[in-house]
Amino acid sequence: MTAPADDVDRIVDAWQRERPDLDFAPLHVLSRLGRIARHLDRARKAAFAVSGLESWEFDVLAALRRAGTPYELSPTSLLRQTMVSSGTMTNRIDRLATRGLVERRTDPNDGRGIIVRMTAQGTERVDRAIDELVVAEARLLSGLGRAEQEKLAALLRTLGAGFDGTV
């Protein structure tokens, strides 16, 4: 069953009429991805707000939470996982430490280095945020069955493979 025409179909049709010399096929996919990304961004911001977190705070805390007990990583590991610069990560760690969500400690394996450890308050906040996030994201995907979601995930994995490691 084909879904009814949407705004992207109308936009592409108008461009095709005005510029028949161009192939607008990519817009059918990427314009929809862009629109979905805006909905996802709004849903994520709302989910994180319930826990009093900004998106960037969630990214750092989630990386620490996924690391497992004792929920700590080096700043280098954090910046790799969140794809930000060293200066940006230093600023983020400072701000999270000020809020009592992380703490710095000396790396026991390298006295010159530091380890960032999530506090109990940080763990509580990120756990609440992920609870909200999975519900919100499931709602966004509710128009697709499980098999369709898996197929879409596989297609997006293939598409995204060419972008991994790039910022």
C-alpha positions as CSV (number, residue, x, y, z in Angstrom):
1,M,0.0,0.0,0.0
2,T,1.5,3.3,-1.0
3,A,1.2,6.3,1.3
4,P,-0.7,9.3,0.0
5,A,1.3,12.2,-1.5
6,D,3.0,14.4,1.0
7,D,4.7,17.9,1.0
8,V,7.9,16.4,-0.3
9,D,6.1,14.9,-3.3
10,R,4.6,18.3,-4.0
11,I,7.9,20.1,-3.7
12,V,9.7,17.6,-5.9
13,D,6.9,17.7,-8.5
14,A,7.2,21.5,-8.6
15,W,10.9,21.4,-9.0
16,Q,10.6,18.8,-11.7
17,R,8.1,21.0,-13.6
18,E,10.4,24.0,-13.3
19,R,13.7,22.2,-13.9
20,P,13.1,19.0,-15.9
21,D,16.8,18.9,-16.7
22,L,17.7,17.8,-13.2
23,D,17.2,14.4,-11.4
24,F,15.3,15.1,-8.2
25,A,15.3,11.5,-6.9
26,P,17.6,12.3,-4.0
27,L,15.1,14.8,-2.6
28,H,12.5,12.1,-2.2
29,V,14.8,10.4,0.4
30,L,16.9,13.2,1.9
31,S,14.1,15.8,2.2
32,R,12.1,13.3,4.1
33,L,15.0,12.4,6.3
34,G,15.5,16.1,7.0
35,R,11.9,16.5,8.0
36,I,12.0,13.4,10.2
37,A,15.2,14.7,11.8
38,R,13.4,17.9,12.8
39,H,10.7,15.8,14.5
40,L,13.3,13.6,16.2
41,D,15.2,16.7,17.4
42,R,12.0,18.1,19.0
43,A,11.1,14.7,20.6
44,R,14.7,14.3,22.0
45,K,14.7,17.8,23.4
46,A,11.4,17.2,25.1
47,A,12.6,13.8,26.5
48,F,15.8,15.3,27.9
49,A,14.0,18.3,29.3
50,V,12.0,16.0,31.6
51,S,15.4,15.2,33.3
52,G,16.6,18.8,33.1
53,L,19.2,17.9,30.5
54,E,20.3,19.5,27.3
55,S,21.0,17.3,24.3
56,W,24.8,17.7,24.6
57,E,24.6,16.8,28.3
58,F,22.7,13.7,27.5
59,D,25.3,12.7,24.9
60,V,28.1,12.9,27.4
61,L,26.2,11.2,30.3
62,A,24.9,8.5,28.0
63,A,28.5,7.7,26.9
64,L,29.5,7.3,30.5
65,R,26.4,5.2,31.3
66,R,27.0,2.9,28.4
67,A,30.6,2.4,29.6
68,G,29.2,0.4,32.6
69,T,30.1,0.5,36.2
70,P,31.8,2.6,37.5
71,Y,30.5,4.9,34.7
72,E,33.8,6.6,33.8
73,L,35.8,7.3,30.7
74,S,38.8,9.5,29.7
75,P,38.0,12.8,28.1
76,T,39.6,11.4,24.9
77,S,37.1,8.5,24.9
78,L,34.2,10.9,25.5
79,L,35.2,13.2,22.6
80,R,35.5,10.3,20.2
81,Q,32.1,9.0,21.2
82,T,30.4,12.4,21.0
83,M,32.4,13.6,17.9
84,V,33.4,17.0,19.4
85,S,36.7,18.8,19.6
86,S,39.0,18.6,22.7
87,G,38.2,22.2,23.7
88,T,34.4,21.5,23.4
89,M,34.7,18.4,25.5
90,T,36.7,20.3,28.2
91,N,34.0,22.9,28.3
92,R,31.3,20.3,28.6
93,I,33.0,18.4,31.4
94,D,33.5,21.7,33.3
95,R,29.8,22.5,33.0
96,L,28.7,19.0,33.9
97,A,31.0,19.0,36.9
98,T,29.6,22.4,38.0
99,R,26.1,20.9,37.9
100,G,27.3,17.9,40.0
101,L,26.6,15.4,37.2
102,V,30.2,14.3,36.8
103,E,33.4,14.5,38.7
104,R,37.0,14.4,37.7
105,R,39.6,12.2,39.3
106,T,43.2,11.3,38.6
107,D,43.7,8.4,36.3
108,P,45.1,5.6,38.4
109,N,47.0,4.3,35.4
110,D,48.5,7.6,34.5
111,G,48.9,10.3,37.2
112,R,49.0,13.0,34.6
113,G,45.6,12.1,33.1
114,I,42.1,12.4,34.4
115,I,39.1,10.2,34.3
116,V,35.5,11.6,34.2
117,R,33.1,9.7,36.4
118,M,29.4,10.1,36.4
119,T,27.8,10.9,39.8
120,A,24.7,9.3,41.2
121,Q,22.8,12.4,40.2
122,G,24.1,12.1,36.7
123,T,23.1,8.4,36.5
124,E,19.6,9.2,37.8
125,R,19.2,12.0,35.2
126,V,20.5,10.0,32.2
127,D,18.4,6.9,33.2
128,R,15.2,9.0,33.4
129,A,16.1,10.7,30.0
130,I,16.7,7.4,28.2
131,D,13.3,6.1,29.6
132,E,11.6,9.1,28.1
133,L,13.6,8.9,24.9
134,V,12.8,5.3,24.0
135,V,9.1,6.0,24.5
136,A,9.2,9.1,22.3
137,E,11.2,7.4,19.6
138,A,8.9,4.4,19.5
139,R,6.0,6.9,19.0
140,L,7.8,8.4,16.0
141,L,8.2,4.9,14.5
142,S,4.6,3.7,15.4
143,G,3.5,4.0,11.7
144,L,5.9,1.1,10.8
145,G,5.8,-2.5,11.9
146,R,8.8,-4.2,13.4
147,A,9.9,-5.8,10.1
148,E,9.6,-2.4,8.4
149,Q,11.6,-0.7,11.1
150,E,14.3,-3.4,10.8
151,K,14.4,-3.0,7.0
152,L,14.7,0.8,7.3
153,A,17.4,0.4,10.0
154,A,19.4,-1.8,7.6
155,L,19.0,0.6,4.7
156,L,20.1,3.5,6.9
157,R,23.0,1.5,8.2
158,T,24.2,0.9,4.6
159,L,23.7,4.6,3.7
160,G,25.5,5.8,6.9
161,A,28.4,3.4,6.5
162,G,30.0,5.9,4.1
163,F,29.8,8.6,6.7
164,D,31.2,6.8,9.8
165,G,34.3,8.4,11.1
166,T,33.6,11.8,9.4
167,V,32.3,14.9,11.1
